[in-house]
Amino acid sequence: MIRVWDPLIRMFHWGLAGCFALAWLSAEEVQPLHEFCGYTAAALVAVRVLWGIFGSRYARFSQFVQGPRAVVAYLKDMIAGRERRYLGHNPAGAAMIVALLVSMAGTTGTGWLMTRSEAQAMLPALVTPAYADDHARDEHRGAASTGPLKEVHEVLANLMVLLVAVHIGGVALASVRHRENLARAMVTGLKRPADAGDIG
């Protein structure tokens, strides 16, 4: 066995999963916990982006992020049952990581804007008037609780749920196809070395 996932990657993965799950479950029920999880998730995403630039080999975006053609080709091979095993992230997994990071950044960003009235100035001109009208109606309840921002926030959160479901399905499929427990590898950091035909 060789170490592929460093401790920071593993802590980020499970930390973000936990934060999102708690934020989802506490939405509109336990607001302080919801906001704490949101801020923690935002910090984790920021750390992951930096680690994707300066981190260990398999953590770096330059090592695993590929273009749309590579992703489509990999998905076609996967459907045909002939996809190659990657020691790090495969092209489809890499695309999922980027999608999850962007969606989580958008979710936490819109959540933060909803709690900061002074941040309205950061909104596009087309959104600000409608948001301001809704905010005025709901001012007695604190930061904006309805309107375009809330809708965008909820759409992004629902997109996250969908992406997570697809991610789990992809991990399960790859685990079966390549006969290795990828979830366990994200706990231990260890995977078997690259075999002939694998991409290391």
C-alpha positions as CSV (number, residue, x, y, z in Angstrom):
1,M,0.0,0.0,0.0
2,I,1.2,3.5,-0.7
3,R,0.0,6.8,0.7
4,V,-2.0,8.9,-1.8
5,W,-4.2,11.2,0.3
6,D,-2.4,13.4,2.7
7,P,-3.9,14.2,6.2
8,L,-5.1,17.7,5.1
9,I,-7.0,16.2,2.1
10,R,-8.7,13.6,4.3
11,M,-9.6,16.1,7.0
12,F,-11.0,18.5,4.4
13,H,-13.1,15.8,2.8
14,W,-14.8,14.5,5.9
15,G,-14.9,18.0,7.5
16,L,-16.7,19.4,4.5
17,A,-19.1,16.5,4.4
18,G,-19.9,16.9,8.0
19,C,-20.4,20.7,7.7
20,F,-22.7,20.4,4.8
21,A,-24.8,17.6,6.4
22,L,-25.2,19.7,9.6
23,A,-25.9,22.9,7.7
24,W,-28.5,21.1,5.6
25,L,-30.2,19.5,8.7
26,S,-30.1,22.7,10.7
27,A,-31.4,25.1,8.0
28,E,-34.1,27.4,9.3
29,E,-34.2,25.3,12.5
30,V,-31.0,26.1,14.4
31,Q,-29.7,29.2,12.7
32,P,-26.5,29.7,14.8
33,L,-25.4,26.1,14.0
34,H,-26.3,26.6,10.4
35,E,-24.3,29.7,10.1
36,F,-21.3,28.2,12.0
37,C,-21.3,25.2,9.6
38,G,-21.5,27.6,6.7
39,Y,-18.5,29.7,7.8
40,T,-16.5,26.6,8.6
41,A,-17.3,25.1,5.1
42,A,-16.2,28.4,3.5
43,A,-12.9,28.3,5.4
44,L,-12.4,24.6,4.4
45,V,-13.0,25.5,0.7
46,A,-10.5,28.3,0.9
47,V,-7.9,26.0,2.4
48,R,-8.6,23.3,-0.2
49,V,-8.1,25.8,-3.0
50,L,-4.7,26.9,-1.6
51,W,-3.8,23.2,-1.0
52,G,-4.8,22.5,-4.6
53,I,-2.0,25.0,-5.7
54,F,0.7,24.3,-3.1
55,G,-0.2,21.0,-1.6
56,S,1.1,17.4,-2.0
57,R,1.2,15.7,-5.4
58,Y,-2.3,14.1,-5.6
59,A,-3.9,17.2,-4.0
60,R,-2.8,19.6,-6.7
61,F,-5.3,20.7,-9.3
62,S,-2.6,20.5,-11.9
63,Q,-2.2,16.8,-11.3
64,F,-5.8,15.8,-11.7
65,V,-8.0,18.5,-13.4
66,Q,-8.4,17.8,-17.1
67,G,-10.5,19.3,-19.9
68,P,-14.0,18.4,-20.9
69,R,-12.8,16.0,-23.7
70,A,-10.9,13.9,-21.1
71,V,-13.9,13.8,-18.8
72,V,-16.3,12.8,-21.6
73,A,-13.9,10.1,-22.9
74,Y,-13.6,8.7,-19.4
75,L,-17.4,8.7,-18.9
76,K,-17.7,6.8,-22.2
77,D,-15.1,4.3,-21.1
78,M,-16.9,4.0,-17.8
79,I,-20.3,3.2,-19.5
80,A,-18.5,0.6,-21.6
81,G,-16.9,-0.9,-18.5
82,R,-13.3,-0.3,-19.7
83,E,-12.3,2.8,-17.7
84,R,-8.7,2.8,-16.4
85,R,-7.9,3.0,-12.7
86,Y,-6.3,6.2,-11.5
87,L,-4.1,6.3,-8.4
88,G,-5.4,9.8,-7.7
89,H,-8.6,11.3,-9.0
90,N,-9.9,10.1,-12.3
91,P,-11.2,12.8,-14.8
92,A,-14.8,12.4,-13.8
93,G,-13.9,12.6,-10.1
94,A,-11.8,15.7,-10.8
95,A,-14.7,17.4,-12.5
96,M,-16.9,16.5,-9.5
97,I,-14.4,18.0,-7.1
98,V,-14.4,21.3,-9.1
99,A,-18.2,21.3,-9.2
100,L,-18.5,20.6,-5.5
101,L,-16.0,23.4,-4.6
102,V,-17.7,25.9,-6.9
103,S,-21.2,25.0,-5.6
104,M,-20.1,25.1,-2.0
105,A,-18.4,28.4,-2.5
106,G,-21.6,29.8,-4.0
107,T,-23.8,28.3,-1.3
108,T,-21.7,29.8,1.5
109,G,-21.2,33.1,-0.3
110,T,-24.9,33.6,-0.8
111,G,-25.5,32.5,2.8
112,W,-23.0,35.1,4.0
113,L,-24.6,37.8,1.9
114,M,-28.0,37.0,3.4
115,T,-26.7,37.8,6.9
116,R,-24.9,41.1,5.9
117,S,-27.1,44.0,5.0
118,E,-24.0,46.1,4.1
119,A,-23.0,43.4,1.6
120,Q,-26.0,44.4,-0.6
121,A,-23.7,46.8,-2.4
122,M,-21.8,43.8,-3.7
123,L,-24.9,42.5,-5.5
124,P,-25.5,43.1,-9.2
125,A,-27.6,46.1,-10.0
126,L,-30.5,43.9,-11.3
127,V,-30.7,41.9,-8.1
128,T,-30.3,44.7,-5.6
129,P,-33.6,46.5,-6.1
130,A,-35.7,43.3,-5.7
131,Y,-33.6,42.1,-2.8
132,A,-33.9,45.5,-1.1
133,D,-37.7,45.4,-1.4
134,D,-37.8,42.0,0.1
135,H,-35.3,43.0,2.8
136,A,-37.4,46.0,3.7
137,R,-40.5,43.8,4.2
138,D,-38.6,41.3,6.3
139,E,-36.3,43.6,8.2
140,H,-38.1,42.9,11.5
141,R,-36.9,39.3,11.2
142,G,-33.2,40.3,10.8
143,A,-31.1,39.7,7.7
144,A,-32.9,39.0,4.5
145,S,-34.9,35.8,4.8
146,T,-36.7,35.9,1.4
147,G,-36.0,37.1,-2.1
148,P,-33.5,36.3,-4.8
149,L,-30.6,35.6,-2.5
150,K,-32.5,33.1,-0.5
151,E,-33.7,31.4,-3.7
152,V,-30.2,31.2,-5.2
153,H,-28.9,29.9,-1.8
154,E,-31.5,27.2,-1.8
155,V,-30.9,26.2,-5.4
156,L,-27.2,25.9,-4.8
157,A,-27.8,23.9,-1.6
158,N,-30.1,21.5,-3.5
159,L,-27.5,21.3,-6.3
160,M,-25.0,20.3,-3.6
161,V,-27.3,17.5,-2.5
162,L,-27.5,16.2,-6.1
163,L,-23.8,16.4,-6.6
164,V,-23.1,14.6,-3.4
165,A,-25.5,11.8,-4.4
166,V,-23.7,11.5,-7.8
167,H,-20.3,11.6,-6.1
168,I,-21.3,8.8,-3.7
169,G,-22.6,6.7,-6.6
170,G,-19.4,7.3,-8.6
171,V,-17.2,6.3,-5.6
172,A,-19.3,3.1,-5.1
173,L,-19.1,2.2,-8.8
174,A,-15.3,2.8,-9.0
175,S,-14.8,0.8,-5.7
176,V,-16.6,-2.2,-7.2
177,R,-15.0,-1.9,-10.7
178,H,-11.4,-1.5,-9.4
179,R,-11.8,-3.8,-6.3
180,E,-10.7,-1.2,-3.8
181,N,-12.6,0.6,-1.0
182,L,-12.2,4.3,-2.0
183,A,-14.1,5.5,1.1
184,R,-11.7,3.7,3.3
185,A,-8.8,5.1,1.3
186,M,-10.0,8.6,2.1
187,V,-9.8,7.6,5.8
188,T,-6.4,5.9,5.8
189,G,-4.9,7.7,2.9
190,L,-3.6,4.4,1.5
191,K,-4.3,2.7,-1.8
192,R,-2.6,-0.2,-3.6
193,P,0.2,0.8,-6.0
194,A,-0.5,1.3,-9.7
195,D,-0.8,-1.9,-11.6
196,A,0.0,-2.4,-15.3
197,G,-2.5,-0.2,-17.2
198,D,-3.3,2.1,-14.2
199,I,-2.5,5.8,-14.3
200,G,-0.4,6.9,-11.4
